[in-house]
Amino acid sequence: MTLTFHWFLPTYGDSRDVVGGGHGLPAGSAGGARPATLAYLRQIVHAAEQLGFAGALTPTGAWCEDAWLTTAMLTETTERLKFLVAFRPGLVTPTLAAQMAATFQRHSRGRLLLNVVTGGESHEQRAYGDFLDKEARYARTGEFLHIVRALWRGESVDFTGEHLRVEGARLSRPPEPVPDIYFGGSSPAAGTVAARHVDAYLTWGEPPAAVRGKIGWINGLAAGEGRTVRHGIRLHVISRDTGEQAWAQAGRLLDGIDPATVEKVQAGLARSESEGQRRMLALHGGGRDRLEVSPNLWAGVGLVRGGAGTALVGSHTEVADRIEEYHRLGITEFVLSGHPHVEEAYWFGEGVLPILRARGLWRHPGASPDAGEPAGIPFASGTAR
């Protein structure tokens, strides 16, 4: 199966250093030397589209700009790139969310993907007026997706659940095509939702053995529901012409991380209710001495950033090898990012993607069967820079 690559929109700001924030950390803890203006975000999406990324993930939370509004504005300056919009069930009604998605899909010409984020931190959810605990939030997410999918099928929905209720809900114009639903979570409650409702299950970048276990877990649950799901992984990336250059860049990023900031961020993340966040923290334990937690997998980003905290680091060939290793486990989609996001998109797009294309694992989504790759994509069987 051909691999799919998505890039990332840092709607909290970008920098040549690691930008912290995310996953329940206080609003304003992100920031960056490059503000998240529409002009700058356009640079990122134009680069991603030209290089061959299929979509771009946009985060959700008090620490960043609103994902729906930001991506809706960016659809007007792109032609092919899809937008993986992160949103939280329970902050809007399922009928309104289904309608918003249908509208976005029509106006963007079918370029919406949805990343459902249940919300791993009760204190952050309460700031939005949501006072359910974690287990109840996952139960509500299941009810929410049940209603939304029925509405997208064009059904009239009467539903009374433990958390949600609608009567006579119907969309006058269901979306065409129906957006794929992406979802992540490492707790038992998350697995149940994934098995029953989602198209693609996302895991954060853990070592291959751990990822193999999560894929087997979700596949088993989905089979019990008579379903199959795709699998994706969320990673940062530092790819260079040589491994030495890549690790030098990782070292430079690490040198720019203040120990006091690490201590503060780790103390906050240690209180997280998220099982996935706990697994991220366990990879490095807050220390700097053993950050290569698996070959070419570096956990330095997670010292100051919640959520996805690992990066693939190495030469273009080494990064391609690690991607192929994850692919052999069952991963078919990669959601990537790097600091800063414009430059790292080009390092990866011009360095790693041609190698994967030569191995028959990737094809530029804008290429026609007979015309080859779009202009600007180098034909290379090895490194491209």
N, C-alpha and C positions, 0 to 999 in steps of 0.2 A: 504494500500500500504506500502511495506517495505521502510524504510527510507534509504537514501544514505548519507554518511558522507565523506567529503573531508578535507584534512589537508592543510597546507600552507607552502610554501618555502620562507624563509626570505633571498632573494638574495641580500639584502643590509647589512646583518650582524644580529647577534642575541646576546642576553644578558639575564642575570637574572633580569634586569630591563626593563622597557618599552623602546623600541627603537622607536624614533620618525621618522618623514619623511613622504613622500607620498603625493599624490594629489596636485601637483603643488608647493610643498615646494622646496627650493633650493637644488640642487644636493649636496650631502655631508652632509645633515642634518640628515641622518639616522645613519649609523655606528653602532658599537656594540662591546662588548668584545670578541665576537666570529666572526671572519671574515667569509664571505660567500664563503669559499673555496669549491671545489667539494668534498673534503674529508668530510667536515662537512655536506654539503647538502646530501651526501649519507647516513649519519647516520639518518637524518630526514626521507628520503624516505624509508629506510629499516624499521624503526620503524613504519611508517604509513602503509606500506604494510603488515607487520606482524600483526599489531593490527586490521586491517580490514577496513581501510579507502579505499574508492574506487578510489580517485584521490588526486592530490595536485595542488593547485592554485599557479601560479607564477605571480608576479606583473609586471607592465610595467612602464617605465618612466626613466628620467635621474638620478634618485636617486638609481637605482638598476641595477643589471646585466641584459643583454638581455635575455628575456624569451625563445625565440626559441632555441638559442644556448645552454643555460644552460640545458634545459630539454632534448634536443636531446642527450647530453652527459650522462644524468642520466638514459635514457632508457636502456642503456647497463648494468646497475647494478641492474635493477629491472625486475620482471617477469610479474606482474599483474597490478601494480599501473598505473592509467591513469594520464595524465598531462593536467591540465586546463591552457592552455597557453594564457595569456593576450596579446592582440595586438591592434594596433590602425589603423583603416582604413584611407587611405589617405597618410600614410607614405610609403606604397608600393602599386603597382597597384593591382587591384582585380585579374587579371589573374595570376600574380606572387604569390599572397597570396594563391590562390586556388591550384596552383602547389606545393607550399611549404607544404601546409596541406596534399596534396595527398602523397607527398614523405615521410613526417613524419609518416603518417598513415601506409604506407607500411613497413617502416623500424622498426617501433615500434610495429608492429603486432596489429594495431587497437587501440592504446592507446592514441589517441589525442582527447582532448576536446578544444574548442575555447571560450575564454572570450573576447568578442568584447568591446573595451573601446573607445568611441567616443572622449574623451578628454574634461575635464571640464574647463580647464584653457587656455585662449588664449595665455598668455605669454609663457607657456610651449610648446604649439603647435608651436609657432613662432620659438622657438629654434630649432625645427626639420624642419623648412622651410614651415610650414603650416600656412597660413595667413587668413583662413576662420574664420568667427565668429561662435559662438556656434550654432545658428539655422542652418546655412549652413553646419556645420560639421555633424549634425544629418541627414540632407537631403542627404548629401554625403554617410553617413553610410547606409542609405536605398538603394541607388543606388548600392553601393558596394556589399551588401549582395544579392541583386537581381542578379547581374552578377555572383557572386561566386556560388550561389546555382544552377544557370543554368549550369555553367561549371561542377559542381559536378554531375549533372544529365547526363552528357555526351553530352550536346547540343553544337552546334556551335552558338556563341553569337555575334550579331551585336546590339550595344546599344549606343544611344546618349541621355545623360541626361543633367541636368543643370551643373553637376560638373564632370561627368565621361563619357568617350567615348571609346569603343573598337570596332574593326572590325575583323571579322573572328576569334574570340578568341575560343580556344578549347583545352581541355586537352587530351593528347594522352592516359593517364591512369587515369581516375577518381578515387577518393579514395573509398576503400571498407573496412569497412563500412564508410558512410559519417559521419564526426565528428558532434556531437551535438554543437549547438551554444548557449552560455550563454551570458547574456546581462543585464545591470542594468542602471537605470536612473529614476529620479523622475519628470522630466519636461514633459509638454505635447508632445514636439517633441520626447522625448525618448519613451513615451508610444506608439506613432504611429509606430516607428521602431520595438518595441517589439511585438506588435500585428501582424505585417505583416511578420516578418522574423525569429524570434528566437524560440528555443526549450525550453529554461529555462530562466525565468526572476528572477534576483537576487535583493534582497533588502538588505540594511545595517540593522543592528540590532536595530530596533526601538521597542517601547512597543507594545504589542499585538494588541491593538486597532488601532494603526497607520498601522501596518502590515496588519490587516484585510482590512482596507480601500484601501491600495495599491493593494492587491490581487483582490478585487472586481473591482477596476479601470481597471487593466490589463485584467482581464477575460472579462469584458464588451467590451473592445476594440477588443480583439481577436475574440470574438463571432461575432462582426461586420464584421470581415474579414473571417468568416467561419473557424476559427482555434481554437485550444486550446493550452495552454502552461503550462509547469510545473513551480513550484515556489520554489526558494531557498532563504536562508538567510545567510549573512556573519557576523560572530560573533567571538570574542575572548572568551576564556573560562578559568576559574579557578575553578577546581573541586577537592575537598578533602574529607577525610573520614567524617568530620563534617563541618557544616556550619561555626563554629567559626574558624576553621583552614583556610577555604577558604577566609573568610573576613579578617583574619589576613594577609594573603598573599596579598590581594588587598591593605590593609593598608601599607604594606611594600613597594609595588610598588609605591603607592602614595607618601610616604615619600621620595622616591628616585627621585621625579620629582622636579626640581628646579623652584621656582616661576618665576624667570626671563625668563626661557625657555618657560614656559607656556604663559607668556605675549607676547613674541615674536612670538610664533607659532600661538596663537589665533589671533593676529593682521594680520598675513599673511593669515590665513584661512578665516577671516572675509571679505577679498576681493575676495573670490572665486566666480566664476560664476555658480557653481554647486548647483542645488536645493537640491540634496541629502546631500551635505556638509552643506548647511544652516540648514537642518533638524537635522543633527548631532550636530551642534553647539548649536542649540536651546535647546537641552536636558540638557545641563549643564551651558550654558552661561558663560563659562570660570571660574566658581567658583568651590570650593572644598567642599562646605557644603552640597549639595544635589545631590550626584552622583549616588545614587540608584534611578534610574528614573522609575523603575517598579520593582515588586518583583524579586530579584535575577538578575536584569539587571543593570550593573554598567557602568557609562559613563567616568570613569577615564582615560581610554586609549586615548580618544579623546582630552584630554588636550594637548597632545604633538604629536599626530599622525593624519594626514589627512586621509580621507576615513573612513573605518569602525572604529568606536570609542567606541563601547560598548562590554562588556563581560558578559557572564553568570557566576555568582559567587554563590557558595553554596556547600552543600554536594552532593555526587554523586546522591542521590535520588532526591534532590531539582533540580539539573541541568536536570536530566531525566524528572522531572515533567514539567519544563519550555519547554523543547524540545517537549514533548507531547502536551503541550498547543499550541505551534506554529503549530504543525502538524495538530491539529484539525481545525486550520484556513485555511489549505491548503498547508502548507510548507512540501515538501517531500525531499529536499536536504539541507544540512547544510555544509557550508564552514567555518571551524574553525581554530583557531590558538591560541598560548599562548606563554608566555615568561618564560623560553626559550622553543623552539619548540620541542626539543627531550623529555625533562622531562614532559612537559604538555601533549604531545601526549600519554605518558604512563599513566598519571593520568586519563585522559579521557577514553582512550582505555581499561584500566583494571578496571576502576571504574564505568563509566556510561554505556558503551556499553553492558556489561552483564545484566544490569537492563533492558535496552531497548529490549535486546534479550528475556529475560524472559517474557516481556509484549507482545511479538509477533510483535514488531515494527522494528526489525533489524535482519539481518542475515549476518554473515561474508561472503564477496563476494568470498572468496577462499574456502568455505566449499562445499563439495559435499552433495547431499541430504541424503546419507546414512552414511557418515563418521563423521558427527558432525563437530565441530569446528577444525580448524588447530591447530597444536601444539603451545603451548605458550599462548593460549587464555583461561582464566579460565572459568570453568562452575560455574556460580554464579547467584543466584536470587536476591542478594542484592549488597552491596558494595563489591568490589573485593580486597580491600587493608586494 
